[in-house]
């Protein structure tokens, strides 16, 4: 979210590191609100963001490989949720 200026930004590539940083630094992340209490516990909650800019969420996959069963389920769930919002 380049239009929101912050003193510090930390970029991570995995959920576990992000969760530990959020809890340890009393931080936050901007995400699609895909929060799992089973994975994150009760201390991390989704709060709607009042933001005027458009946020795009996409799914990338290799053209020469099929998605796994869990990957297909995730893609289907993502498409269903986006359809509800449009």
KETOR-468644 format. One record per residue: residue in one letter; x, z, y of N, C-alpha, C in turn; residue number from 1. Coordinates in steps of 0.2 Angstrom, whole numbers, plus 5000, padded with zeros to 4 digits. Layout:
<nodes>
(node 'A', (X, Z, Y), (X, Z, Y), (X, Z, Y), NUM)
...
</nodes>
This chain:
<nodes>
(node 'X', (5004, 5000, 4994), (5000, 5000, 5000), (5004, 5000, 5006), 1)
(node 'X', (5007, 4994, 5008), (5012, 4994, 5013), (5009, 4996, 5020), 2)
(node 'X', (5003, 4996, 5021), (5000, 4997, 5028), (5000, 5005, 5029), 3)
(node 'X', (5001, 5009, 5024), (5001, 5016, 5025), (5008, 5018, 5025), 4)
(node 'X', (5010, 5021, 5031), (5017, 5023, 5032), (5018, 5030, 5030), 5)
(node 'X', (5023, 5031, 5025), (5025, 5038, 5023), (5032, 5039, 5024), 6)
(node 'X', (5034, 5046, 5025), (5041, 5047, 5026), (5045, 5046, 5019), 7)
(node 'X', (5042, 5047, 5014), (5046, 5046, 5007), (5041, 5043, 5002), 8)
(node 'X', (5044, 5038, 4999), (5040, 5035, 4993), (5044, 5035, 4987), 9)
(node 'X', (5042, 5037, 4981), (5045, 5037, 4975), (5041, 5032, 4970), 10)
(node 'X', (5045, 5028, 4968), (5042, 5023, 4963), (5044, 5025, 4956), 11)
(node 'X', (5039, 5025, 4951), (5041, 5026, 4944), (5037, 5021, 4940), 12)
(node 'X', (5040, 5021, 4934), (5037, 5015, 4929), (5033, 5018, 4923), 13)
(node 'X', (5033, 5025, 4923), (5029, 5027, 4917), (5025, 5033, 4919), 14)
(node 'X', (5020, 5034, 4915), (5014, 5039, 4917), (5017, 5046, 4917), 15)
(node 'X', (5021, 5048, 4912), (5024, 5055, 4911), (5028, 5057, 4917), 16)
(node 'X', (5033, 5052, 4920), (5036, 5054, 4926), (5032, 5055, 4932), 17)
(node 'X', (5027, 5050, 4932), (5022, 5051, 4938), (5019, 5057, 4938), 18)
(node 'X', (5016, 5059, 4932), (5013, 5065, 4931), (5017, 5071, 4933), 19)
(node 'X', (5023, 5072, 4931), (5027, 5077, 4932), (5029, 5077, 4940), 20)
(node 'X', (5030, 5072, 4943), (5031, 5072, 4950), (5025, 5074, 4954), 21)
(node 'X', (5020, 5072, 4952), (5013, 5074, 4956), (5013, 5081, 4956), 22)
(node 'X', (5013, 5084, 4950), (5012, 5091, 4949), (5018, 5095, 4952), 23)
(node 'X', (5024, 5093, 4951), (5030, 5097, 4954), (5031, 5096, 4961), 24)
(node 'X', (5029, 5091, 4964), (5030, 5090, 4971), (5023, 5090, 4975), 25)
(node 'X', (5018, 5092, 4972), (5011, 5092, 4975), (5010, 5085, 4978), 26)
(node 'X', (5011, 5080, 4975), (5011, 5073, 4977), (5004, 5070, 4975), 27)
(node 'X', (5004, 5063, 4976), (4998, 5059, 4974), (5001, 5052, 4973), 28)
(node 'X', (4996, 5049, 4970), (4998, 5042, 4969), (4991, 5038, 4970), 29)
(node 'X', (4992, 5031, 4972), (4986, 5027, 4973), (4986, 5023, 4967), 30)
(node 'X', (4980, 5023, 4964), (4979, 5019, 4958), (4972, 5017, 4957), 31)
(node 'X', (4971, 5014, 4951), (4964, 5012, 4950), (4959, 5017, 4948), 32)
(node 'X', (4961, 5023, 4948), (4957, 5029, 4946), (4956, 5030, 4938), 33)
(node 'X', (4960, 5027, 4935), (4960, 5027, 4928), (4964, 5034, 4926), 34)
(node 'X', (4960, 5039, 4926), (4963, 5046, 4925), (4960, 5048, 4918), 35)
(node 'X', (4964, 5051, 4914), (4962, 5054, 4908), (4964, 5061, 4908), 36)
(node 'X', (4958, 5066, 4907), (4959, 5073, 4907), (4963, 5075, 4901), 37)
(node 'X', (4962, 5071, 4895), (4966, 5072, 4889), (4974, 5071, 4890), 38)
(node 'X', (4976, 5066, 4894), (4983, 5065, 4895), (4985, 5069, 4901), 39)
(node 'X', (4982, 5070, 4906), (4984, 5073, 4912), (4982, 5080, 4913), 40)
(node 'X', (4977, 5083, 4910), (4975, 5089, 4911), (4970, 5090, 4917), 41)
(node 'X', (4968, 5096, 4918), (4963, 5097, 4924), (4966, 5097, 4931), 42)
(node 'X', (4973, 5097, 4931), (4976, 5098, 4938), (4977, 5091, 4941), 43)
(node 'X', (4975, 5086, 4938), (4976, 5079, 4942), (4969, 5076, 4942), 44)
(node 'X', (4966, 5075, 4948), (4959, 5072, 4949), (4960, 5066, 4953), 45)
(node 'X', (4955, 5062, 4952), (4954, 5056, 4956), (4950, 5057, 4962), 46)
(node 'X', (4952, 5055, 4968), (4948, 5056, 4974), (4948, 5049, 4977), 47)
(node 'X', (4942, 5047, 4979), (4941, 5040, 4982), (4945, 5040, 4988), 48)
(node 'X', (4948, 5034, 4989), (4952, 5033, 4995), (4948, 5029, 5000), 49)
(node 'X', (4948, 5031, 5007), (4945, 5028, 5012), (4950, 5023, 5015), 50)
(node 'X', (4949, 5017, 5013), (4955, 5012, 5015), (4951, 5005, 5016), 51)
(node 'X', (4953, 5002, 5022), (4950, 4996, 5024), (4953, 4990, 5020), 52)
(node 'X', (4959, 4990, 5018), (4962, 4984, 5015), (4960, 4983, 5008), 53)
(node 'X', (4960, 4977, 5006), (4958, 4975, 4999), (4964, 4977, 4994), 54)
(node 'X', (4961, 4980, 4989), (4966, 4982, 4983), (4964, 4977, 4977), 55)
(node 'X', (4970, 4974, 4975), (4969, 4969, 4969), (4972, 4973, 4963), 56)
(node 'X', (4968, 4972, 4958), (4970, 4975, 4951), (4970, 4969, 4946), 57)
(node 'X', (4976, 4968, 4943), (4976, 4962, 4938), (4979, 4964, 4932), 58)
(node 'X', (4978, 4959, 4927), (4981, 4960, 4920), (4985, 4954, 4919), 59)
(node 'X', (4991, 4956, 4917), (4996, 4950, 4915), (4997, 4951, 4907), 60)
(node 'X', (4998, 4945, 4904), (4999, 4945, 4897), (5003, 4938, 4896), 61)
(node 'X', (5007, 4938, 4890), (5011, 4932, 4889), (5006, 4927, 4886), 62)
(node 'X', (5007, 4921, 4888), (5003, 4915, 4886), (5004, 4914, 4878), 63)
(node 'X', (5010, 4915, 4876), (5011, 4914, 4869), (5010, 4919, 4864), 64)
(node 'X', (5007, 4925, 4866), (5005, 4930, 4862), (4998, 4933, 4863), 65)
(node 'X', (4995, 4935, 4858), (4988, 4938, 4859), (4989, 4945, 4860), 66)
(node 'X', (4984, 4948, 4864), (4984, 4955, 4865), (4982, 4959, 4859), 67)
(node 'X', (4985, 4965, 4858), (4983, 4969, 4852), (4976, 4971, 4853), 68)
(node 'X', (4974, 4975, 4848), (4967, 4977, 4848), (4966, 4982, 4854), 69)
(node 'X', (4970, 4987, 4855), (4970, 4991, 4860), (4970, 4988, 4867), 70)
(node 'X', (4975, 4983, 4867), (4975, 4979, 4873), (4969, 4975, 4875), 71)
(node 'X', (4966, 4972, 4870), (4960, 4968, 4871), (4954, 4973, 4873), 72)
(node 'X', (4954, 4979, 4870), (4949, 4984, 4872), (4950, 4986, 4879), 73)
(node 'X', (4956, 4987, 4881), (4957, 4989, 4888), (4955, 4983, 4893), 74)
(node 'X', (4957, 4977, 4891), (4955, 4971, 4896), (4948, 4971, 4896), 75)
(node 'X', (4944, 4971, 4891), (4937, 4971, 4891), (4934, 4977, 4895), 76)
(node 'X', (4937, 4983, 4894), (4934, 4988, 4898), (4936, 4987, 4906), 77)
(node 'X', (4941, 4984, 4907), (4943, 4983, 4914), (4938, 4978, 4917), 78)
(node 'X', (4937, 4972, 4914), (4933, 4967, 4916), (4926, 4970, 4917), 79)
(node 'X', (4923, 4974, 4912), (4917, 4977, 4913), (4916, 4981, 4919), 80)
(node 'X', (4921, 4985, 4920), (4921, 4990, 4926), (4921, 4986, 4933), 81)
(node 'X', (4926, 4981, 4933), (4926, 4977, 4939), (4919, 4973, 4940), 82)
(node 'X', (4916, 4971, 4935), (4909, 4968, 4936), (4904, 4972, 4939), 83)
(node 'X', (4905, 4979, 4937), (4900, 4984, 4940), (4901, 4985, 4947), 84)
(node 'X', (4907, 4984, 4950), (4909, 4985, 4957), (4908, 4979, 4961), 85)
(node 'X', (4907, 4973, 4958), (4907, 4967, 4963), (4899, 4966, 4964), 86)
</nodes>
